[in-house]
Amino acid sequence: MKTISVAVSEADYEVFRQAARAQERPIAQLIREAMSVYRAERLEARTPLTEIPTLPGHRLIGQLPSRAEVYAEMFGERWTPGS
């Protein structure tokens, strides 16, 4: 493991301190976990669903929905294009 030093805001530190106390875990463990989640969600390359091959002999039965259609289904009236 690599040791790093980082400055954080008082507000962020307090939130992590309280969470660490509530979970009976060290703050450092929470920060390592947060960094891993950030790396997995934001930094690592992902293959678009449209580029993942289907099973041999199988094909899509229709077009995949657009991002707007997916968001509209997930959030309904609360979502508008461009938000």
PDB file of N, CA, C and O in Angstrom:
ATOM      1  N   MET A   1       0.841  -1.180   0.000  1.00  0.00           N
ATOM      2  CA  MET A   1       0.000   0.000   0.000  1.00  0.00           C
ATOM      3  C   MET A   1       0.883   1.238   0.000  1.00  0.00           C
ATOM      4  O   MET A   1       1.942   1.264   0.627  1.00  0.00           O
ATOM      5  N   LYS A   2       0.436   2.253  -0.706  1.00  0.00           N
ATOM      6  CA  LYS A   2       1.146   3.519  -0.809  1.00  0.00           C
ATOM      7  C   LYS A   2       0.547   4.505   0.177  1.00  0.00           C
ATOM      8  O   LYS A   2      -0.674   4.630   0.267  1.00  0.00           O
ATOM      9  N   THR A   3       1.394   5.208   0.919  1.00  0.00           N
ATOM     10  CA  THR A   3       0.935   6.211   1.870  1.00  0.00           C
ATOM     11  C   THR A   3       0.886   7.564   1.182  1.00  0.00           C
ATOM     12  O   THR A   3       1.829   7.954   0.493  1.00  0.00           O
ATOM     13  N   ILE A   4      -0.230   8.286   1.374  1.00  0.00           N
ATOM     14  CA  ILE A   4      -0.360   9.628   0.815  1.00  0.00           C
ATOM     15  C   ILE A   4      -0.800  10.582   1.911  1.00  0.00           C
ATOM     16  O   ILE A   4      -1.298  10.165   2.956  1.00  0.00           O
ATOM     17  N   SER A   5      -0.609  11.861   1.658  1.00  0.00           N
ATOM     18  CA  SER A   5      -1.066  12.897   2.578  1.00  0.00           C
ATOM     19  C   SER A   5      -1.984  13.813   1.794  1.00  0.00           C
ATOM     20  O   SER A   5      -1.639  14.253   0.697  1.00  0.00           O
ATOM     21  N   VAL A   6      -3.138  14.098   2.342  1.00  0.00           N
ATOM     22  CA  VAL A   6      -4.108  14.921   1.623  1.00  0.00           C
ATOM     23  C   VAL A   6      -4.794  15.868   2.604  1.00  0.00           C
ATOM     24  O   VAL A   6      -5.111  15.491   3.732  1.00  0.00           O
ATOM     25  N   ALA A   7      -5.018  17.106   2.156  1.00  0.00           N
ATOM     26  CA  ALA A   7      -5.741  18.082   2.969  1.00  0.00           C
ATOM     27  C   ALA A   7      -7.214  18.044   2.576  1.00  0.00           C
ATOM     28  O   ALA A   7      -7.541  18.017   1.390  1.00  0.00           O
ATOM     29  N   VAL A   8      -8.092  18.042   3.557  1.00  0.00           N
ATOM     30  CA  VAL A   8      -9.534  18.013   3.308  1.00  0.00           C
ATOM     31  C   VAL A   8     -10.202  19.148   4.076  1.00  0.00           C
ATOM     32  O   VAL A   8      -9.643  19.680   5.036  1.00  0.00           O
ATOM     33  N   SER A   9     -11.393  19.505   3.643  1.00  0.00           N
ATOM     34  CA  SER A   9     -12.126  20.562   4.339  1.00  0.00           C
ATOM     35  C   SER A   9     -12.579  20.058   5.708  1.00  0.00           C
ATOM     36  O   SER A   9     -12.702  18.855   5.942  1.00  0.00           O
ATOM     37  N   GLU A  10     -12.817  20.993   6.584  1.00  0.00           N
ATOM     38  CA  GLU A  10     -13.312  20.644   7.924  1.00  0.00           C
ATOM     39  C   GLU A  10     -14.635  19.890   7.831  1.00  0.00           C
ATOM     40  O   GLU A  10     -14.867  18.933   8.569  1.00  0.00           O
ATOM     41  N   ALA A  11     -15.507  20.334   6.910  1.00  0.00           N
ATOM     42  CA  ALA A  11     -16.822  19.695   6.772  1.00  0.00           C
ATOM     43  C   ALA A  11     -16.678  18.246   6.314  1.00  0.00           C
ATOM     44  O   ALA A  11     -17.317  17.353   6.872  1.00  0.00           O
ATOM     45  N   ASP A  12     -15.839  18.005   5.300  1.00  0.00           N
ATOM     46  CA  ASP A  12     -15.634  16.641   4.821  1.00  0.00           C
ATOM     47  C   ASP A  12     -15.033  15.765   5.912  1.00  0.00           C
ATOM     48  O   ASP A  12     -15.452  14.625   6.110  1.00  0.00           O
ATOM     49  N   TYR A  13     -14.045  16.311   6.618  1.00  0.00           N
ATOM     50  CA  TYR A  13     -13.406  15.535   7.680  1.00  0.00           C
ATOM     51  C   TYR A  13     -14.431  15.149   8.751  1.00  0.00           C
ATOM     52  O   TYR A  13     -14.449  14.010   9.216  1.00  0.00           O
ATOM     53  N   GLU A  14     -15.269  16.090   9.133  1.00  0.00           N
ATOM     54  CA  GLU A  14     -16.245  15.827  10.186  1.00  0.00           C
ATOM     55  C   GLU A  14     -17.245  14.750   9.762  1.00  0.00           C
ATOM     56  O   GLU A  14     -17.596  13.882  10.560  1.00  0.00           O
ATOM     57  N   VAL A  15     -17.703  14.804   8.512  1.00  0.00           N
ATOM     58  CA  VAL A  15     -18.644  13.801   8.019  1.00  0.00           C
ATOM     59  C   VAL A  15     -17.992  12.420   8.032  1.00  0.00           C
ATOM     60  O   VAL A  15     -18.605  11.448   8.473  1.00  0.00           O
ATOM     61  N   PHE A  16     -16.753  12.331   7.551  1.00  0.00           N
ATOM     62  CA  PHE A  16     -16.055  11.045   7.545  1.00  0.00           C
ATOM     63  C   PHE A  16     -15.758  10.574   8.967  1.00  0.00           C
ATOM     64  O   PHE A  16     -15.835   9.380   9.252  1.00  0.00           O
ATOM     65  N   ARG A  17     -15.417  11.510   9.861  1.00  0.00           N
ATOM     66  CA  ARG A  17     -15.140  11.122  11.247  1.00  0.00           C
ATOM     67  C   ARG A  17     -16.383  10.516  11.893  1.00  0.00           C
ATOM     68  O   ARG A  17     -16.305   9.486  12.562  1.00  0.00           O
ATOM     69  N   GLN A  18     -17.525  11.159  11.689  1.00  0.00           N
ATOM     70  CA  GLN A  18     -18.770  10.650  12.265  1.00  0.00           C
ATOM     71  C   GLN A  18     -19.150   9.301  11.651  1.00  0.00           C
ATOM     72  O   GLN A  18     -19.589   8.400  12.367  1.00  0.00           O
ATOM     73  N   ALA A  19     -18.987   9.154  10.342  1.00  0.00           N
ATOM     74  CA  ALA A  19     -19.307   7.889   9.678  1.00  0.00           C
ATOM     75  C   ALA A  19     -18.383   6.777  10.183  1.00  0.00           C
ATOM     76  O   ALA A  19     -18.827   5.653  10.419  1.00  0.00           O
ATOM     77  N   ALA A  20     -17.118   7.094  10.344  1.00  0.00           N
ATOM     78  CA  ALA A  20     -16.157   6.099  10.829  1.00  0.00           C
ATOM     79  C   ALA A  20     -16.514   5.664  12.249  1.00  0.00           C
ATOM     80  O   ALA A  20     -16.457   4.478  12.574  1.00  0.00           O
ATOM     81  N   ARG A  21     -16.869   6.596  13.064  1.00  0.00           N
ATOM     82  CA  ARG A  21     -17.251   6.268  14.439  1.00  0.00           C
ATOM     83  C   ARG A  21     -18.517   5.400  14.455  1.00  0.00           C
ATOM     84  O   ARG A  21     -18.591   4.418  15.193  1.00  0.00           O
ATOM     85  N   ALA A  22     -19.509   5.768  13.638  1.00  0.00           N
ATOM     86  CA  ALA A  22     -20.771   5.025  13.594  1.00  0.00           C
ATOM     87  C   ALA A  22     -20.565   3.599  13.090  1.00  0.00           C
ATOM     88  O   ALA A  22     -21.242   2.673  13.536  1.00  0.00           O
ATOM     89  N   GLN A  23     -19.624   3.426  12.156  1.00  0.00           N
ATOM     90  CA  GLN A  23     -19.373   2.108  11.575  1.00  0.00           C
ATOM     91  C   GLN A  23     -18.253   1.357  12.295  1.00  0.00           C
ATOM     92  O   GLN A  23     -17.921   0.224  11.947  1.00  0.00           O
ATOM     93  N   GLU A  24     -17.680   2.011  13.303  1.00  0.00           N
ATOM     94  CA  GLU A  24     -16.567   1.431  14.065  1.00  0.00           C
ATOM     95  C   GLU A  24     -15.443   0.986  13.128  1.00  0.00           C
ATOM     96  O   GLU A  24     -14.939  -0.134  13.208  1.00  0.00           O
ATOM     97  N   ARG A  25     -15.072   1.910  12.236  1.00  0.00           N
ATOM     98  CA  ARG A  25     -14.001   1.673  11.273  1.00  0.00           C
ATOM     99  C   ARG A  25     -13.084   2.888  11.273  1.00  0.00           C
ATOM    100  O   ARG A  25     -13.521   3.983  11.628  1.00  0.00           O
ATOM    101  N   PRO A  26     -11.834   2.723  10.887  1.00  0.00           N
ATOM    102  CA  PRO A  26     -10.943   3.882  10.780  1.00  0.00           C
ATOM    103  C   PRO A  26     -11.337   4.795   9.612  1.00  0.00           C
ATOM    104  O   PRO A  26     -11.838   4.324   8.591  1.00  0.00           O
ATOM    105  N   ILE A  27     -11.107   6.097   9.770  1.00  0.00           N
ATOM    106  CA  ILE A  27     -11.383   7.042   8.704  1.00  0.00           C
ATOM    107  C   ILE A  27     -10.607   6.639   7.442  1.00  0.00           C
ATOM    108  O   ILE A  27     -11.144   6.708   6.336  1.00  0.00           O
ATOM    109  N   ALA A  28      -9.370   6.227   7.604  1.00  0.00           N
ATOM    110  CA  ALA A  28      -8.540   5.849   6.458  1.00  0.00           C
ATOM    111  C   ALA A  28      -9.197   4.741   5.641  1.00  0.00           C
ATOM    112  O   ALA A  28      -9.103   4.736   4.413  1.00  0.00           O
ATOM    113  N   GLN A  29      -9.856   3.811   6.309  1.00  0.00           N
ATOM    114  CA  GLN A  29     -10.519   2.720   5.591  1.00  0.00           C
ATOM    115  C   GLN A  29     -11.676   3.267   4.758  1.00  0.00           C
ATOM    116  O   GLN A  29     -11.884   2.824   3.628  1.00  0.00           O
ATOM    117  N   LEU A  30     -12.426   4.218   5.298  1.00  0.00           N
ATOM    118  CA  LEU A  30     -13.527   4.823   4.545  1.00  0.00           C
ATOM    119  C   LEU A  30     -13.000   5.589   3.334  1.00  0.00           C
ATOM    120  O   LEU A  30     -13.594   5.537   2.257  1.00  0.00           O
ATOM    121  N   ILE A  31     -11.895   6.295   3.510  1.00  0.00           N
ATOM    122  CA  ILE A  31     -11.323   7.062   2.406  1.00  0.00           C
ATOM    123  C   ILE A  31     -10.788   6.128   1.328  1.00  0.00           C
ATOM    124  O   ILE A  31     -10.970   6.392   0.139  1.00  0.00           O
ATOM    125  N   ARG A  32     -10.129   5.040   1.726  1.00  0.00           N
ATOM    126  CA  ARG A  32      -9.660   4.060   0.730  1.00  0.00           C
ATOM    127  C   ARG A  32     -10.833   3.490  -0.055  1.00  0.00           C
ATOM    128  O   ARG A  32     -10.750   3.336  -1.273  1.00  0.00           O
ATOM    129  N   GLU A  33     -11.923   3.179   0.636  1.00  0.00           N
ATOM    130  CA  GLU A  33     -13.115   2.649  -0.028  1.00  0.00           C
ATOM    131  C   GLU A  33     -13.702   3.682  -0.986  1.00  0.00           C
ATOM    132  O   GLU A  33     -14.092   3.339  -2.102  1.00  0.00           O
ATOM    133  N   ALA A  34     -13.768   4.945  -0.560  1.00  0.00           N
ATOM    134  CA  ALA A  34     -14.296   6.012  -1.415  1.00  0.00           C
ATOM    135  C   ALA A  34     -13.429   6.182  -2.660  1.00  0.00           C
ATOM    136  O   ALA A  34     -13.953   6.394  -3.753  1.00  0.00           O
ATOM    137  N   MET A  35     -12.114   6.093  -2.504  1.00  0.00           N
ATOM    138  CA  MET A  35     -11.216   6.207  -3.650  1.00  0.00           C
ATOM    139  C   MET A  35     -11.415   5.043  -4.620  1.00  0.00           C
ATOM    140  O   MET A  35     -11.385   5.237  -5.835  1.00  0.00           O
ATOM    141  N   SER A  36     -11.615   3.855  -4.097  1.00  0.00           N
ATOM    142  CA  SER A  36     -11.841   2.685  -4.958  1.00  0.00           C
ATOM    143  C   SER A  36     -13.131   2.824  -5.753  1.00  0.00           C
ATOM    144  O   SER A  36     -13.173   2.505  -6.941  1.00  0.00           O
ATOM    145  N   VAL A  37     -14.178   3.300  -5.096  1.00  0.00           N
ATOM    146  CA  VAL A  37     -15.460   3.498  -5.775  1.00  0.00           C
ATOM    147  C   VAL A  37     -15.308   4.562  -6.862  1.00  0.00           C
ATOM    148  O   VAL A  37     -15.800   4.378  -7.976  1.00  0.00           O
ATOM    149  N   TYR A  38     -14.639   5.666  -6.554  1.00  0.00           N
ATOM    150  CA  TYR A  38     -14.425   6.734  -7.531  1.00  0.00           C
ATOM    151  C   TYR A  38     -13.643   6.204  -8.724  1.00  0.00           C
ATOM    152  O   TYR A  38     -13.989   6.485  -9.871  1.00  0.00           O
ATOM    153  N   ARG A  39     -12.596   5.444  -8.457  1.00  0.00           N
ATOM    154  CA  ARG A  39     -11.789   4.882  -9.545  1.00  0.00           C
ATOM    155  C   ARG A  39     -12.648   3.992 -10.446  1.00  0.00           C
ATOM    156  O   ARG A  39     -12.604   4.111 -11.671  1.00  0.00           O
ATOM    157  N   ALA A  40     -13.425   3.102  -9.833  1.00  0.00           N
ATOM    158  CA  ALA A  40     -14.246   2.161 -10.601  1.00  0.00           C
ATOM    159  C   ALA A  40     -15.330   2.879 -11.406  1.00  0.00           C
ATOM    160  O   ALA A  40     -15.620   2.487 -12.536  1.00  0.00           O
ATOM    161  N   GLU A  41     -15.924   3.918 -10.838  1.00  0.00           N
ATOM    162  CA  GLU A  41     -17.044   4.588 -11.500  1.00  0.00           C
ATOM    163  C   GLU A  41     -16.625   5.684 -12.464  1.00  0.00           C
ATOM    164  O   GLU A  41     -17.329   5.948 -13.438  1.00  0.00           O
ATOM    165  N   ARG A  42     -15.494   6.326 -12.212  1.00  0.00           N
ATOM    166  CA  ARG A  42     -15.142   7.498 -13.006  1.00  0.00           C
ATOM    167  C   ARG A  42     -13.860   7.375 -13.828  1.00  0.00           C
ATOM    168  O   ARG A  42     -13.728   8.033 -14.860  1.00  0.00           O
ATOM    169  N   LEU A  43     -12.926   6.552 -13.392  1.00  0.00           N
ATOM    170  CA  LEU A  43     -11.617   6.548 -14.033  1.00  0.00           C
ATOM    171  C   LEU A  43     -11.358   5.355 -14.942  1.00  0.00           C
ATOM    172  O   LEU A  43     -10.633   5.470 -15.930  1.00  0.00           O
ATOM    173  N   GLU A  44     -11.945   4.214 -14.612  1.00  0.00           N
ATOM    174  CA  GLU A  44     -11.680   3.024 -15.406  1.00  0.00           C
ATOM    175  C   GLU A  44     -12.568   3.000 -16.649  1.00  0.00           C
ATOM    176  O   GLU A  44     -13.754   3.326 -16.591  1.00  0.00           O
ATOM    177  N   ALA A  45     -11.977   2.612 -17.757  1.00  0.00           N
ATOM    178  CA  ALA A  45     -12.706   2.551 -19.018  1.00  0.00           C
ATOM    179  C   ALA A  45     -13.772   1.463 -18.953  1.00  0.00           C
ATOM    180  O   ALA A  45     -13.562   0.391 -18.386  1.00  0.00           O
ATOM    181  N   ARG A  46     -14.906   1.767 -19.542  1.00  0.00           N
ATOM    182  CA  ARG A  46     -15.999   0.804 -19.603  1.00  0.00           C
ATOM    183  C   ARG A  46     -16.358   0.540 -21.051  1.00  0.00           C
ATOM    184  O   ARG A  46     -16.251   1.422 -21.902  1.00  0.00           O
ATOM    185  N   THR A  47     -16.778  -0.661 -21.316  1.00  0.00           N
ATOM    186  CA  THR A  47     -17.226  -1.011 -22.658  1.00  0.00           C
ATOM    187  C   THR A  47     -18.698  -0.636 -22.789  1.00  0.00           C
ATOM    188  O   THR A  47     -19.524  -1.071 -21.985  1.00  0.00           O
ATOM    189  N   PRO A  48     -19.034   0.176 -23.804  1.00  0.00           N
ATOM    190  CA  PRO A  48     -20.450   0.510 -23.995  1.00  0.00           C
ATOM    191  C   PRO A  48     -21.271  -0.766 -24.228  1.00  0.00           C
ATOM    192  O   PRO A  48     -20.791  -1.710 -24.856  1.00  0.00           O
ATOM    193  N   LEU A  49     -22.481  -0.789 -23.733  1.00  0.00           N
ATOM    194  CA  LEU A  49     -23.340  -1.958 -23.883  1.00  0.00           C
ATOM    195  C   LEU A  49     -23.520  -2.361 -25.335  1.00  0.00           C
ATOM    196  O   LEU A  49     -23.641  -3.545 -25.650  1.00  0.00           O
ATOM    197  N   THR A  50     -23.537  -1.376 -26.216  1.00  0.00           N
ATOM    198  CA  THR A  50     -23.731  -1.689 -27.631  1.00  0.00           C
ATOM    199  C   THR A  50     -22.540  -2.417 -28.236  1.00  0.00           C
ATOM    200  O   THR A  50     -22.663  -2.995 -29.316  1.00  0.00           O
ATOM    201  N   GLU A  51     -21.385  -2.403 -27.566  1.00  0.00           N
ATOM    202  CA  GLU A  51     -20.197  -3.081 -28.080  1.00  0.00           C
ATOM    203  C   GLU A  51     -19.950  -4.443 -27.432  1.00  0.00           C
ATOM    204  O   GLU A  51     -19.025  -5.151 -27.828  1.00  0.00           O
ATOM    205  N   ILE A  52     -20.753  -4.816 -26.452  1.00  0.00           N
ATOM    206  CA  ILE A  52     -20.606  -6.120 -25.807  1.00  0.00           C
ATOM    207  C   ILE A  52     -21.271  -7.153 -26.710  1.00  0.00           C
ATOM    208  O   ILE A  52     -22.453  -7.020 -27.029  1.00  0.00           O
ATOM    209  N   PRO A  53     -20.542  -8.167 -27.122  1.00  0.00           N
ATOM    210  CA  PRO A  53     -21.134  -9.143 -28.037  1.00  0.00           C
ATOM    211  C   PRO A  53     -22.254  -9.944 -27.377  1.00  0.00           C
ATOM    212  O   PRO A  53     -22.217 -10.236 -26.181  1.00  0.00           O
ATOM    213  N   THR A  54     -23.240 -10.287 -28.183  1.00  0.00           N
ATOM    214  CA  THR A  54     -24.313 -11.144 -27.688  1.00  0.00           C
ATOM    215  C   THR A  54     -23.850 -12.592 -27.782  1.00  0.00           C
ATOM    216  O   THR A  54     -22.799 -12.870 -28.359  1.00  0.00           O
ATOM    217  N   LEU A  55     -24.613 -13.501 -27.231  1.00  0.00           N
ATOM    218  CA  LEU A  55     -24.266 -14.918 -27.307  1.00  0.00           C
ATOM    219  C   LEU A  55     -24.280 -15.380 -28.755  1.00  0.00           C
ATOM    220  O   LEU A  55     -25.097 -14.906 -29.543  1.00  0.00           O
ATOM    221  N   PRO A  56     -23.398 -16.288 -29.115  1.00  0.00           N
ATOM    222  CA  PRO A  56     -23.392 -16.782 -30.509  1.00  0.00           C
ATOM    223  C   PRO A  56     -24.776 -17.315 -30.886  1.00  0.00           C
ATOM    224  O   PRO A  56     -25.401 -18.062 -30.132  1.00  0.00           O
ATOM    225  N   GLY A  57     -25.229 -16.916 -32.060  1.00  0.00           N
ATOM    226  CA  GLY A  57     -26.530 -17.380 -32.535  1.00  0.00           C
ATOM    227  C   GLY A  57     -27.687 -16.538 -32.032  1.00  0.00           C
ATOM    228  O   GLY A  57     -28.835 -16.789 -32.400  1.00  0.00           O
ATOM    229  N   HIS A  58     -27.409 -15.538 -31.192  1.00  0.00           N
ATOM    230  CA  HIS A  58     -28.461 -14.672 -30.673  1.00  0.00           C
ATOM    231  C   HIS A  58     -28.269 -13.267 -31.234  1.00  0.00           C
ATOM    232  O   HIS A  58     -27.157 -12.870 -31.582  1.00  0.00           O
ATOM    233  N   ARG A  59     -29.342 -12.540 -31.313  1.00  0.00           N
ATOM    234  CA  ARG A  59     -29.270 -11.162 -31.763  1.00  0.00           C
ATOM    235  C   ARG A  59     -30.296 -10.350 -30.983  1.00  0.00           C
ATOM    236  O   ARG A  59     -31.215 -10.898 -30.373  1.00  0.00           O
ATOM    237  N   LEU A  60     -30.121  -9.051 -31.017  1.00  0.00           N
ATOM    238  CA  LEU A  60     -31.075  -8.172 -30.352  1.00  0.00           C
ATOM    239  C   LEU A  60     -32.434  -8.292 -31.017  1.00  0.00           C
ATOM    240  O   LEU A  60     -32.520  -8.439 -32.236  1.00  0.00           O
ATOM    241  N   ILE A  61     -33.487  -8.231 -30.231  1.00  0.00           N
ATOM    242  CA  ILE A  61     -34.835  -8.313 -30.806  1.00  0.00           C
ATOM    243  C   ILE A  61     -35.352  -6.930 -31.178  1.00  0.00           C
ATOM    244  O   ILE A  61     -36.407  -6.800 -31.799  1.00  0.00           O
ATOM    245  N   GLY A  62     -34.608  -5.907 -30.799  1.00  0.00           N
ATOM    246  CA  GLY A  62     -34.998  -4.544 -31.143  1.00  0.00           C
ATOM    247  C   GLY A  62     -33.864  -3.599 -30.821  1.00  0.00           C
ATOM    248  O   GLY A  62     -32.833  -4.011 -30.290  1.00  0.00           O
ATOM    249  N   GLN A  63     -34.053  -2.332 -31.141  1.00  0.00           N
ATOM    250  CA  GLN A  63     -33.039  -1.326 -30.848  1.00  0.00           C
ATOM    251  C   GLN A  63     -32.983  -1.055 -29.352  1.00  0.00           C
ATOM    252  O   GLN A  63     -33.998  -1.112 -28.657  1.00  0.00           O
ATOM    253  N   LEU A  64     -31.785  -0.762 -28.869  1.00  0.00           N
ATOM    254  CA  LEU A  64     -31.648  -0.372 -27.477  1.00  0.00           C
ATOM    255  C   LEU A  64     -32.266   1.012 -27.289  1.00  0.00           C
ATOM    256  O   LEU A  64     -32.224   1.834 -28.204  1.00  0.00           O
ATOM    257  N   PRO A  65     -32.843   1.280 -26.110  1.00  0.00           N
ATOM    258  CA  PRO A  65     -33.439   2.600 -25.886  1.00  0.00           C
ATOM    259  C   PRO A  65     -32.355   3.670 -25.813  1.00  0.00           C
ATOM    260  O   PRO A  65     -31.203   3.383 -25.486  1.00  0.00           O
ATOM    261  N   SER A  66     -32.736   4.893 -26.118  1.00  0.00           N
ATOM    262  CA  SER A  66     -31.806   6.017 -26.014  1.00  0.00           C
ATOM    263  C   SER A  66     -31.619   6.365 -24.538  1.00  0.00           C
ATOM    264  O   SER A  66     -32.392   5.938 -23.680  1.00  0.00           O
ATOM    265  N   ARG A  67     -30.597   7.133 -24.268  1.00  0.00           N
ATOM    266  CA  ARG A  67     -30.345   7.590 -22.894  1.00  0.00           C
ATOM    267  C   ARG A  67     -31.556   8.357 -22.372  1.00  0.00           C
ATOM    268  O   ARG A  67     -31.962   8.173 -21.224  1.00  0.00           O
ATOM    269  N   ALA A  68     -32.134   9.216 -23.210  1.00  0.00           N
ATOM    270  CA  ALA A  68     -33.306   9.991 -22.800  1.00  0.00           C
ATOM    271  C   ALA A  68     -34.470   9.079 -22.432  1.00  0.00           C
ATOM    272  O   ALA A  68     -35.169   9.330 -21.450  1.00  0.00           O
ATOM    273  N   GLU A  69     -34.681   8.021 -23.212  1.00  0.00           N
ATOM    274  CA  GLU A  69     -35.769   7.084 -22.917  1.00  0.00           C
ATOM    275  C   GLU A  69     -35.531   6.344 -21.602  1.00  0.00           C
ATOM    276  O   GLU A  69     -36.465   6.123 -20.832  1.00  0.00           O
ATOM    277  N   VAL A  70     -34.294   5.967 -21.353  1.00  0.00           N
ATOM    278  CA  VAL A  70     -33.973   5.274 -20.100  1.00  0.00           C
ATOM    279  C   VAL A  70     -34.210   6.201 -18.915  1.00  0.00           C
ATOM    280  O   VAL A  70     -34.826   5.806 -17.925  1.00  0.00           O
ATOM    281  N   TYR A  71     -33.712   7.455 -19.018  1.00  0.00           N
ATOM    282  CA  TYR A  71     -33.903   8.404 -17.920  1.00  0.00           C
ATOM    283  C   TYR A  71     -35.380   8.711 -17.700  1.00  0.00           C
ATOM    284  O   TYR A  71     -35.836   8.808 -16.561  1.00  0.00           O
ATOM    285  N   ALA A  72     -36.118   8.861 -18.780  1.00  0.00           N
ATOM    286  CA  ALA A  72     -37.547   9.140 -18.648  1.00  0.00           C
ATOM    287  C   ALA A  72     -38.256   7.999 -17.932  1.00  0.00           C
ATOM    288  O   ALA A  72     -39.144   8.229 -17.110  1.00  0.00           O
ATOM    289  N   GLU A  73     -37.861   6.763 -18.247  1.00  0.00           N
ATOM    290  CA  GLU A  73     -38.475   5.621 -17.577  1.00  0.00           C
ATOM    291  C   GLU A  73     -38.076   5.566 -16.103  1.00  0.00           C
ATOM    292  O   GLU A  73     -38.896   5.240 -15.245  1.00  0.00           O
ATOM    293  N   MET A  74     -36.816   5.887 -15.814  1.00  0.00           N
ATOM    294  CA  MET A  74     -36.335   5.824 -14.432  1.00  0.00           C
ATOM    295  C   MET A  74     -36.918   6.939 -13.563  1.00  0.00           C
ATOM    296  O   MET A  74     -37.345   6.703 -12.433  1.00  0.00           O
ATOM    297  N   PHE A  75     -36.928   8.171 -14.114  1.00  0.00           N
ATOM    298  CA  PHE A  75     -37.274   9.331 -13.303  1.00  0.00           C
ATOM    299  C   PHE A  75     -38.621   9.944 -13.640  1.00  0.00           C
ATOM    300  O   PHE A  75     -39.099  10.814 -12.913  1.00  0.00           O
ATOM    301  N   GLY A  76     -39.231   9.517 -14.707  1.00  0.00           N
ATOM    302  CA  GLY A  76     -40.556  10.012 -15.075  1.00  0.00           C
ATOM    303  C   GLY A  76     -40.588  11.510 -15.261  1.00  0.00           C
ATOM    304  O   GLY A  76     -39.744  12.075 -15.957  1.00  0.00           O
ATOM    305  N   GLU A  77     -41.547  12.149 -14.652  1.00  0.00           N
ATOM    306  CA  GLU A  77     -41.765  13.581 -14.807  1.00  0.00           C
ATOM    307  C   GLU A  77     -40.623  14.417 -14.238  1.00  0.00           C
ATOM    308  O   GLU A  77     -40.463  15.575 -14.622  1.00  0.00           O
ATOM    309  N   ARG A  78     -39.834  13.859 -13.338  1.00  0.00           N
ATOM    310  CA  ARG A  78     -38.777  14.625 -12.693  1.00  0.00           C
ATOM    311  C   ARG A  78     -37.602  14.906 -13.617  1.00  0.00           C
ATOM    312  O   ARG A  78     -36.774  15.761 -13.303  1.00  0.00           O
ATOM    313  N   TRP A  79     -37.502  14.209 -14.755  1.00  0.00           N
ATOM    314  CA  TRP A  79     -36.360  14.357 -15.654  1.00  0.00           C
ATOM    315  C   TRP A  79     -36.768  15.034 -16.946  1.00  0.00           C
ATOM    316  O   TRP A  79     -37.815  14.722 -17.512  1.00  0.00           O
ATOM    317  N   THR A  80     -35.949  15.956 -17.412  1.00  0.00           N
ATOM    318  CA  THR A  80     -36.162  16.559 -18.719  1.00  0.00           C
ATOM    319  C   THR A  80     -34.836  16.509 -19.479  1.00  0.00           C
ATOM    320  O   THR A  80     -33.777  16.598 -18.859  1.00  0.00           O
ATOM    321  N   PRO A  81     -34.869  16.371 -20.789  1.00  0.00           N
ATOM    322  CA  PRO A  81     -33.620  16.330 -21.565  1.00  0.00           C
ATOM    323  C   PRO A  81     -32.755  17.557 -21.276  1.00  0.00           C
ATOM    324  O   PRO A  81     -33.257  18.675 -21.158  1.00  0.00           O
ATOM    325  N   GLY A  82     -31.452  17.328 -21.165  1.00  0.00           N
ATOM    326  CA  GLY A  82     -30.519  18.411 -20.911  1.00  0.00           C
ATOM    327  C   GLY A  82     -30.310  18.707 -19.437  1.00  0.00           C
ATOM    328  O   GLY A  82     -29.495  19.566 -19.103  1.00  0.00           O
ATOM    329  N   SER A  83     -31.014  18.029 -18.548  1.00  0.00           N
ATOM    330  CA  SER A  83     -30.831  18.305 -17.113  1.00  0.00           C
ATOM    331  C   SER A  83     -29.830  17.362 -16.519  1.00  0.00           C
ATOM    332  O   SER A  83     -29.544  17.438 -15.324  1.00  0.00           O
TER     333      SER A  83
END
